[in-house]
């Protein structure tokens, strides 16, 4: 993951939000049959975010967005869509 940029307080807060997204990723990755695709999508969406303010601004959406996106994509891969 990229090093977060912002004030010390922002970084600490953003890291806690990002850690929740990583927990969701770990759960989906463990269940997925297409692990390389899960990595690709997650890296593009989560690991490239380096501004603490982005995490804070999206704190209410990130966990739901990541979970929904990963579940949908995993369903598509399992059903060859």
DRENDREN-679758 format. One record per residue: residue number from 0; residue in one letter; x, y, z of N, C-alpha, C, O in turn. Coordinates in Angstrom, 2 decimals, padded with zeros to 5 digits. Atoms other than C-alpha are relative to their C-alpha. Example, Ala and Ser with C-alpha at 12.3 -4.5 7.8 and 13.67 -1.06 7.14 Angstrom:
DRENDREN-679758
<k = 0&r = A&n_east = 000.89&n_north = -001.19&n_up = 000.00&ca_east = 012.30&ca_north = -004.50&ca_up = 007.80&c_east = 000.90&c_north = 001.20&c_up = 000.00&o_east = 001.94&o_north = 001.18&o_up = 000.66> .
<k = 1&r = S&n_east = -000.82&n_north = -001.19&n_up = -000.06&ca_east = 013.67&ca_north = -001.06&ca_up = 007.14&c_east = -000.77&c_north = 001.09&c_up = 000.73&o_east = -000.26&o_north = 002.20&o_up = 000.90> .
***
This chain:
DRENDREN-679758
<k = 0&r = X&n_east = 000.84&n_north = -001.18&n_up = 000.00&ca_east = 000.00&ca_north = 000.00&ca_up = 000.00&c_east = 000.89&c_north = 001.24&c_up = 000.00&o_east = 002.00&o_north = 001.24&o_up = 000.52> .
<k = 1&r = X&n_east = -000.73&n_north = -001.26&n_up = 000.03&ca_east = 001.08&ca_north = 003.53&ca_up = -000.62&c_east = -000.02&c_north = 000.66&c_up = 001.37&o_east = -000.95&o_north = 000.47&o_up = 002.15> .
<k = 2&r = X&n_east = -000.06&n_north = -000.78&n_up = -001.23&ca_east = 002.13&ca_north = 005.74&ca_up = 002.25&c_east = -001.03&c_north = 001.12&c_up = -000.09&o_east = -001.09&o_north = 001.84&o_up = -001.09> .
<k = 3&r = X&n_east = 001.03&n_north = -001.03&n_up = 000.00&ca_east = -000.72&ca_north = 008.03&ca_up = 003.20&c_east = 000.61&c_north = 001.38&c_up = 000.22&o_east = 001.59&o_north = 001.54&o_up = 000.95> .
<k = 4&r = X&n_east = -000.44&n_north = -001.38&n_up = -000.13&ca_east = -000.28&ca_north = 011.78&ca_up = 002.91&c_east = -001.10&c_north = 000.81&c_up = 000.68&o_east = -002.28&o_north = 000.67&o_up = 000.37> .
<k = 5&r = X&n_east = 000.94&n_north = -000.86&n_up = -000.73&ca_east = -001.90&ca_north = 014.29&ca_up = 005.24&c_east = 000.61&c_north = 000.35&c_up = 001.34&o_east = 001.79&o_north = 000.11&o_up = 001.58> .
<k = 6&r = X&n_east = -000.48&n_north = -000.31&n_up = -001.34&ca_east = -001.62&ca_north = 015.53&ca_up = 008.77&c_east = 000.11&c_north = -001.30&c_up = 000.79&o_east = -000.42&o_north = -002.34&o_up = 000.39> .
<k = 7&r = X&n_east = -000.16&n_north = 001.19&n_up = -000.84&ca_east = -000.65&ca_north = 013.10&ca_up = 011.50&c_east = -001.35&c_north = -000.56&c_up = 000.44&o_east = -001.56&o_north = -001.77&o_up = 000.44> .
<k = 8&r = X&n_east = 001.34&n_north = 000.41&n_up = -000.45&ca_east = -004.24&ca_north = 013.02&ca_up = 012.76&c_east = -000.78&c_north = -000.63&c_up = -001.16&o_east = -001.43&o_north = -001.66&o_up = -000.99> .
<k = 9&r = X&n_east = 000.69&n_north = 000.55&n_up = 001.17&ca_east = -005.64&ca_north = 012.45&ca_up = 009.25&c_east = 000.53&c_north = -001.39&c_up = -000.35&o_east = -000.24&o_north = -002.31&o_up = -000.64> .
<k = 10&r = X&n_east = -000.62&n_north = 001.28&n_up = 000.36&ca_east = -003.19&ca_north = 009.64&ca_up = 008.57&c_east = -000.44&c_north = -001.10&c_up = 000.96&o_east = -000.76&o_north = -002.21&o_up = 000.53> .
<k = 11&r = X&n_east = 000.41&n_north = 001.00&n_up = -000.99&ca_east = -004.04&ca_north = 007.83&ca_up = 011.79&c_east = -001.45&c_north = -000.42&c_up = -000.23&o_east = -001.77&o_north = -001.61&o_up = -000.19> .
<k = 12&r = X&n_east = 001.41&n_north = 000.28&n_up = 000.24&ca_east = -007.77&ca_north = 008.08&ca_up = 011.08&c_east = -000.17&c_north = -000.79&c_up = -001.30&o_east = -000.90&o_north = -001.78&o_up = -001.35> .
<k = 13&r = X&n_east = 000.11&n_north = 000.65&n_up = 001.31&ca_east = -007.37&ca_north = 007.10&ca_up = 007.43&c_east = 000.52&c_north = -001.44&c_up = 000.04&o_east = -000.03&o_north = -002.32&o_up = -000.62> .
<k = 14&r = X&n_east = -000.53&n_north = 001.36&n_up = -000.11&ca_east = -005.26&ca_north = 004.07&ca_up = 008.34&c_east = -001.01&c_north = -000.96&c_up = 000.62&o_east = -001.11&o_north = -002.11&o_up = 000.21> .
<k = 15&r = X&n_east = 001.01&n_north = 000.87&n_up = -000.61&ca_east = -008.04&ca_north = 002.72&ca_up = 010.54&c_east = -001.11&c_north = -000.32&c_up = -001.00&o_east = -001.64&o_north = -001.43&o_up = -001.00> .
<k = 16&r = X&n_east = 001.02&n_north = 000.23&n_up = 001.03&ca_east = -010.53&ca_north = 003.13&ca_up = 007.68&c_east = 000.53&c_north = -000.97&c_up = -001.04&o_east = -000.16&o_north = -001.91&o_up = -001.44> .
<k = 17&r = X&n_east = -000.60&n_north = 000.87&n_up = 001.02&ca_east = -008.17&ca_north = 001.51&ca_up = 005.18&c_east = 000.16&c_north = -001.42&c_up = 000.53&o_east = -000.02&o_north = -002.38&o_up = -000.22> .
<k = 18&r = X&n_east = -000.14&n_north = 001.34&n_up = -000.58&ca_east = -007.54&ca_north = -001.39&ca_up = 007.55&c_east = -001.30&c_north = -000.78&c_up = -000.05&o_east = -001.29&o_north = -002.00&o_up = -000.22> .
<k = 19&r = X&n_east = 001.30&n_north = 000.68&n_up = 000.12&ca_east = -011.27&ca_north = -002.16&ca_up = 007.54&c_east = -000.22&c_north = -000.51&c_up = -001.42&o_east = -000.74&o_north = -001.61&o_up = -001.62> .
<k = 20&r = X&n_east = 000.13&n_north = 000.42&n_up = 001.39&ca_east = -011.22&ca_north = -002.29&ca_up = 003.75&c_east = 000.89&c_north = -001.21&c_up = -000.28&o_east = 000.51&o_north = -002.11&o_up = -001.03> .
<k = 21&r = X&n_east = -000.91&n_north = 001.14&n_up = 000.17&ca_east = -008.25&ca_north = -004.67&ca_up = 003.90&c_east = -000.59&c_north = -001.26&c_up = 000.62&o_east = -000.43&o_north = -002.35&o_up = 000.08> .
<k = 22&r = X&n_east = 000.66&n_north = 001.16&n_up = -000.62&ca_east = -010.17&ca_north = -006.96&ca_up = 006.26&c_east = -001.05&c_north = -000.58&c_up = -000.94&o_east = -001.16&o_north = -001.80&o_up = -001.09> .
<k = 23&r = X&n_east = 001.01&n_north = 000.45&n_up = 000.95&ca_east = -012.99&ca_north = -007.13&ca_up = 003.73&c_east = 000.67&c_north = -000.70&c_up = -001.17&o_east = 000.23&o_north = -001.76&o_up = -001.60> .
<k = 24&r = X&n_east = -000.76&n_north = 000.62&n_up = 001.09&ca_east = -010.49&ca_north = -007.85&ca_up = 000.97&c_east = 000.47&c_north = -001.40&c_up = 000.40&o_east = 000.31&o_north = -002.35&o_up = -000.37> .
<k = 25&r = X&n_east = -000.51&n_north = 001.29&n_up = -000.46&ca_east = -008.96&ca_north = -010.68&ca_up = 003.00&c_east = -001.09&c_north = -001.06&c_up = 000.03&o_east = -000.86&o_north = -002.21&o_up = -000.34> .
<k = 26&r = X&n_east = 001.13&n_north = 000.93&n_up = -000.04&ca_east = -012.37&ca_north = -012.29&ca_up = 003.51&c_east = -000.39&c_north = -000.45&c_up = -001.40&o_east = -000.59&o_north = -001.64&o_up = -001.65> .
<k = 27&r = X&n_east = 000.42&n_north = 000.33&n_up = 001.37&ca_east = -013.28&ca_north = -012.12&ca_up = -000.17&c_east = 001.09&c_north = -000.77&c_up = -000.71&o_east = 000.81&o_north = -001.72&o_up = -001.44> .
<k = 28&r = X&n_east = -001.12&n_north = 000.69&n_up = 000.64&ca_east = -009.82&ca_north = -013.18&ca_up = -001.33&c_east = 000.04&c_north = -001.47&c_up = 000.41&o_east = 000.27&o_north = -002.35&o_up = -000.42> .
<k = 29&r = X&n_east = -000.05&n_north = 001.38&n_up = -000.50&ca_east = -009.97&ca_north = -016.29&ca_up = 000.84&c_east = -001.09&c_north = -000.87&c_up = -000.64&o_east = -000.89&o_north = -002.07&o_up = -000.82> .
<k = 30&r = X&n_east = 001.12&n_north = 000.74&n_up = 000.57&ca_east = -013.30&ca_north = -017.31&ca_up = -000.72&c_east = 000.02&c_north = -000.05&c_up = -001.53&o_east = -000.67&o_north = -000.87&o_up = -002.14> .
<k = 31&r = X&n_east = 000.04&n_north = -000.15&n_up = 001.44&ca_east = -012.54&ca_north = -016.34&ca_up = -004.31&c_east = 000.74&c_north = -001.11&c_up = -000.73&o_east = 001.77&o_north = -001.61&o_up = -000.27> .
<k = 32&r = X&n_east = -000.67&n_north = 000.96&n_up = 000.87&ca_east = -011.68&ca_north = -018.77&ca_up = -007.06&c_east = 000.93&c_north = 000.71&c_up = -000.98&o_east = 001.77&o_north = 000.06&o_up = -001.60> .
<k = 33&r = X&n_east = -000.80&n_north = -000.79&n_up = 000.94&ca_east = -010.08&ca_north = -015.98&ca_up = -009.13&c_east = 000.82&c_north = 001.03&c_up = 000.77&o_east = 000.61&o_north = 002.23&o_up = 000.65> .
<k = 34&r = X&n_east = -000.77&n_north = -000.85&n_up = -000.90&ca_east = -007.57&ca_north = -014.58&ca_up = -006.68&c_east = 000.77&c_north = 001.09&c_up = -000.74&o_east = 000.89&o_north = 002.21&o_up = -000.24> .
<k = 35&r = X&n_east = -000.77&n_north = -001.00&n_up = 000.74&ca_east = -005.50&ca_north = -012.81&ca_up = -009.33&c_east = -000.89&c_north = 001.17&c_up = -000.43&o_east = -000.43&o_north = 002.31&o_up = -000.46> .
<k = 36&r = X&n_east = 000.92&n_north = -001.07&n_up = 000.36&ca_east = -008.57&ca_north = -010.84&ca_up = -010.44&c_east = -000.40&c_north = 000.84&c_up = 001.21&o_east = -000.55&o_north = 002.06&o_up = 001.11> .
<k = 37&r = X&n_east = 000.31&n_north = -000.73&n_up = -001.23&ca_east = -009.45&ca_north = -009.93&ca_up = -006.88&c_east = 001.14&c_north = 000.95&c_up = 000.33&o_east = 000.91&o_north = 002.11&o_up = 000.67> .
<k = 38&r = X&n_east = -001.16&n_north = -000.86&n_up = -000.25&ca_east = -005.93&ca_north = -008.60&ca_up = -006.41&c_east = 000.03&c_north = 001.19&c_up = -000.94&o_east = 000.26&o_north = 002.32&o_up = -000.51> .
<k = 39&r = X&n_east = -000.06&n_north = -001.07&n_up = 000.99&ca_east = -006.07&ca_north = -006.58&ca_up = -009.62&c_east = -001.02&c_north = 001.09&c_up = 000.30&o_east = -000.69&o_north = 002.28&o_up = 000.29> .
<k = 40&r = X&n_east = 001.05&n_north = -000.98&n_up = -000.27&ca_east = -009.38&ca_north = -004.90&ca_up = -008.78&c_east = 000.27&c_north = 000.74&c_up = 001.30&o_east = 000.14&o_north = 001.96&o_up = 001.37> .
<k = 41&r = X&n_east = -000.22&n_north = -000.62&n_up = -001.30&ca_east = -008.53&ca_north = -004.28&ca_up = -005.16&c_east = 001.19&c_north = 000.96&c_up = -000.04&o_east = 001.13&o_north = 002.05&o_up = 000.54> .
<k = 42&r = X&n_east = -001.17&n_north = -000.87&n_up = 000.13&ca_east = -005.11&ca_north = -002.84&ca_up = -006.02&c_east = -000.36&c_north = 001.30&c_up = -000.70&o_east = 000.09&o_north = 002.38&o_up = -000.30> .
<k = 43&r = X&n_east = 000.39&n_north = -001.20&n_up = 000.74&ca_east = -006.66&ca_north = -000.44&ca_up = -008.50&c_east = -000.86&c_north = 000.93&c_up = 000.84&o_east = -000.72&o_north = 002.15&o_up = 000.75> .
<k = 44&r = X&n_east = 000.95&n_north = -000.82&n_up = -000.75&ca_east = -009.34&ca_north = 000.75&ca_up = -006.11&c_east = 000.54&c_north = 000.47&c_up = 001.35&o_east = 000.33&o_north = 001.62&o_up = 001.73> .
<k = 45&r = X&n_east = -000.37&n_north = -000.31&n_up = -001.38&ca_east = -007.76&ca_north = 000.67&ca_up = -002.67&c_east = 001.48&c_north = 000.35&c_up = 000.16&o_east = 001.81&o_north = 001.40&o_up = 000.71> .
<k = 46&r = X&n_east = -001.42&n_north = -000.20&n_up = -000.28&ca_east = -004.01&ca_north = 000.36&ca_up = -002.71&c_east = 000.59&c_north = 001.22&c_up = -000.70&o_east = 001.67&o_north = 001.68&o_up = -000.31> .
<k = 47&r = X&n_east = -000.51&n_north = -001.18&n_up = 000.69&ca_east = -003.57&ca_north = 003.30&ca_up = -005.10&c_east = -000.41&c_north = 001.31&c_up = 000.66&o_east = 000.05&o_north = 002.38&o_up = 000.26> .
<k = 48&r = X&n_east = 000.44&n_north = -001.21&n_up = -000.69&ca_east = -005.28&ca_north = 005.77&ca_up = -002.76&c_east = 001.06&c_north = 000.40&c_up = 001.03&o_east = 001.30&o_north = -000.32&o_up = 002.00> .
<k = 49&r = X&n_east = -001.06&n_north = -000.41&n_up = -000.92&ca_east = -002.53&ca_north = 007.74&ca_up = -001.02&c_east = -000.33&c_north = 001.25&c_up = 000.80&o_east = 000.48&o_north = 001.68&o_up = 001.63> .
<k = 50&r = X&n_east = 000.37&n_north = -001.20&n_up = -000.76&ca_east = -004.38&ca_north = 010.77&ca_up = 000.31&c_east = -000.89&c_north = -000.39&c_up = 001.18&o_east = -001.95&o_north = -001.00&o_up = 001.00> .
<k = 51&r = X&n_east = 000.78&n_north = 000.31&n_up = -001.20&ca_east = -005.63&ca_north = 010.42&ca_up = 003.87&c_east = -001.39&c_north = 000.62&c_up = -000.12&o_east = -002.38&o_north = 000.03&o_up = 000.33> .
<k = 52&r = X&n_east = 001.30&n_north = -000.68&n_up = 000.12&ca_east = -008.39&ca_north = 012.90&ca_up = 003.04&c_east = -000.98&c_north = -000.82&c_up = -000.84&o_east = -002.19&o_north = -000.76&o_up = -000.58> .
<k = 53&r = X&n_east = 000.89&n_north = 000.84&n_up = 000.80&ca_east = -009.79&ca_north = 010.49&ca_up = 000.39&c_east = -000.67&c_north = -001.04&c_up = 000.87&o_east = -001.88&o_north = -001.26&o_up = 000.78> .
<k = 54&r = X&n_east = 000.54&n_north = 001.04&n_up = -000.89&ca_east = -010.21&ca_north = 007.76&ca_up = 003.00&c_east = -001.01&c_north = 000.59&c_up = 000.97&o_east = -002.05&o_north = -000.01&o_up = 001.23> .
<k = 55&r = X&n_east = 000.90&n_north = -000.64&n_up = -000.96&ca_east = -011.80&ca_north = 010.16&ca_up = 005.45&c_east = -001.30&c_north = 000.43&c_up = -000.69&o_east = -002.39&o_north = 000.22&o_up = -000.16> .
<k = 56&r = X&n_east = 001.19&n_north = -000.45&n_up = 000.74&ca_east = -014.16&ca_north = 011.64&ca_up = 002.84&c_east = -000.90&c_north = -001.16&c_up = -000.40&o_east = -002.12&o_north = -000.99&o_up = -000.52> .
<k = 57&r = X&n_east = 000.76&n_north = 001.18&n_up = 000.45&ca_east = -015.26&ca_north = 008.14&ca_up = 001.78&c_east = -000.19&c_north = -001.04&c_up = 001.09&o_east = -000.52&o_north = -002.19&o_up = 000.80> .
<k = 58&r = X&n_east = 000.01&n_north = 000.96&n_up = -001.10&ca_east = -015.25&ca_north = 006.52&ca_up = 005.21&c_east = -001.32&c_north = -000.76&c_up = 000.13&o_east = -001.33&o_north = -001.92&o_up = 000.55> .
<k = 59&r = X&n_east = 001.30&n_north = 000.67&n_up = -000.12&ca_east = -018.97&ca_north = 005.73&ca_up = 005.12&c_east = -000.30&c_north = -000.90&c_up = -001.19&o_east = -001.20&o_north = -001.73&o_up = -001.13> .
<k = 60&r = X&n_east = 000.26&n_north = 000.74&n_up = 001.23&ca_east = -018.78&ca_north = 004.26&ca_up = 001.64&c_east = 000.98&c_north = -001.12&c_up = -000.28&o_east = 000.63&o_north = -002.11&o_up = -000.92> .
<k = 61&r = X&n_east = -001.07&n_north = 000.90&n_up = 000.40&ca_east = -015.50&ca_north = 002.38&ca_up = 001.43&c_east = -000.31&c_north = -001.45&c_up = 000.30&o_east = -000.22&o_north = -002.30&o_up = -000.59> .
<k = 62&r = X&n_east = 000.23&n_north = 001.39&n_up = -000.36&ca_east = -016.39&ca_north = -000.78&ca_up = 003.31&c_east = -001.13&c_north = -000.60&c_up = -000.83&o_east = -001.01&o_north = -001.72&o_up = -001.32> .
<k = 63&r = X&n_east = 001.14&n_north = 000.49&n_up = 000.79&ca_east = -019.73&ca_north = -001.14&ca_up = 001.55&c_east = 000.37&c_north = -000.11&c_up = -001.47&o_east = 000.05&o_north = -001.10&o_up = -002.11> .
<k = 64&r = X&n_east = -000.39&n_north = 000.01&n_up = 001.41&ca_east = -018.28&ca_north = -000.25&ca_up = -001.87&c_east = 000.93&c_north = -001.15&c_up = -000.31&o_east = 000.73&o_north = -001.87&o_up = -001.29> .
<k = 65&r = X&n_east = -000.97&n_north = 001.07&n_up = 000.23&ca_east = -015.37&ca_north = -002.65&ca_up = -001.59&c_east = -000.69&c_north = -001.35&c_up = 000.08&o_east = -000.49&o_north = -002.21&o_up = -000.79> .
<k = 66&r = X&n_east = 000.69&n_north = 001.27&n_up = -000.18&ca_east = -017.54&ca_north = -005.47&ca_up = -000.31&c_east = -000.95&c_north = -000.27&c_up = -001.17&o_east = -000.94&o_north = -001.36&o_up = -001.74> .
<k = 67&r = X&n_east = 000.96&n_north = 000.17&n_up = 001.09&ca_east = -020.25&ca_north = -004.94&ca_up = -002.93&c_east = 000.70&c_north = -000.27&c_up = -001.32&o_east = 000.32&o_north = -001.17&o_up = -002.07> .
<k = 68&r = X&n_east = -000.73&n_north = 000.16&n_up = 001.25&ca_east = -017.79&ca_north = -004.58&ca_up = -005.78&c_east = 000.65&c_north = -001.37&c_up = -000.09&o_east = 000.54&o_north = -002.05&o_up = -001.12> .
<k = 69&r = X&n_east = -000.72&n_north = 001.27&n_up = 000.02&ca_east = -015.76&ca_north = -007.64&ca_up = -004.83&c_east = -000.98&c_north = -001.17&c_up = -000.07&o_east = -000.71&o_north = -002.14&o_up = -000.78> .
<k = 70&r = X&n_east = 001.00&n_north = 001.08&n_up = 000.06&ca_east = -018.84&ca_north = -009.82&ca_up = -004.26&c_east = -000.61&c_north = -000.10&c_up = -001.39&o_east = -000.78&o_north = -001.20&o_up = -001.92> .
<k = 71&r = X&n_east = 000.56&n_north = 000.01&n_up = 001.34&ca_east = -020.33&ca_north = -008.79&ca_up = -007.58&c_east = 000.99&c_north = -000.58&c_up = -001.01&o_east = 000.62&o_north = -001.43&o_up = -001.81> .
<k = 72&r = X&n_east = -001.00&n_north = 000.50&n_up = 000.94&ca_east = -017.11&ca_north = -009.42&ca_up = -009.49&c_east = 000.26&c_north = -001.48&c_up = 000.21&o_east = 000.42&o_north = -002.23&o_up = -000.76> .
<k = 73&r = X&n_east = -000.21&n_north = 001.41&n_up = -000.27&ca_east = -016.58&ca_north = -012.74&ca_up = -007.78&c_east = -001.16&c_north = -000.82&c_up = -000.54&o_east = -000.96&o_north = -001.90&o_up = -001.10> .
<k = 74&r = X&n_east = 001.17&n_north = 000.69&n_up = 000.56&ca_east = -020.14&ca_north = -013.75&ca_up = -008.71&c_east = 000.12&c_north = -000.09&c_up = -001.52&o_east = -000.16&o_north = -001.14&o_up = -002.09> .
<k = 75&r = X&n_east = -000.14&n_north = -000.01&n_up = 001.45&ca_east = -019.47&ca_north = -012.74&ca_up = -012.33&c_east = 001.03&c_north = -001.04&c_up = -000.44&o_east = 000.81&o_north = -001.77&o_up = -001.41> .
<k = 76&r = X&n_east = -001.05&n_north = 000.95&n_up = 000.37&ca_east = -016.27&ca_north = -014.80&ca_up = -012.45&c_east = -000.47&c_north = -001.44&c_up = 000.21&o_east = -000.20&o_north = -002.31&o_up = -000.62> .
<k = 77&r = X&n_east = 000.48&n_north = 001.36&n_up = -000.28&ca_east = -017.93&ca_north = -017.84&ca_up = -010.88&c_east = -001.05&c_north = -000.43&c_up = -001.02&o_east = -001.17&o_north = -001.62&o_up = -001.32> .
<k = 78&r = X&n_east = 001.06&n_north = 000.30&n_up = 000.95&ca_east = -020.78&ca_north = -017.60&ca_up = -013.37&c_east = 000.41&c_north = 000.29&c_up = -001.44&o_east = -000.43&o_north = 000.33&o_up = -002.34> .
<k = 79&r = X&n_east = -000.58&n_north = -000.22&n_up = 001.32&ca_east = -018.50&ca_north = -016.90&ca_up = -016.34&c_east = -000.71&c_north = 001.13&c_up = -000.75&o_east = -001.10&o_north = 000.97&o_up = -001.91> .
<k = 80&r = X&n_east = 000.67&n_north = -001.16&n_up = 000.62&ca_east = -020.02&ca_north = -013.50&ca_up = -017.06&c_east = 001.03&c_north = 001.04&c_up = -000.40&o_east = 000.67&o_north = 002.09&o_up = -000.93> .
***
